[in-house]
Amino acid sequence: MALSQQTLDYLLEAEGSIRSAIKSAATNEKPLIITQISKLLYDIDSMKEFENLMDVVEKHQSEG
């Protein structure tokens, strides 16, 4: 089942905030902090991609 629009909206908002945090951290924080913040962004993106993949699998299973 696809992510609800409300959940997707919150994830997109979170991505924007995390990108802003990365921009700020780039000049103010140690590289480890930037790496960890970047991982948050990567994890959100990976979760959305995984959810899309699961939708394709479920659709294929229901057709077969």
Secondary structure, 3 states (H helix, E strand, C coil): CCCCHHHHHHHHHHHHHHHHHHHHHHHHCCHHHHHHHHHHHHHHHHHHHHHHHHHHHHHHHHHC
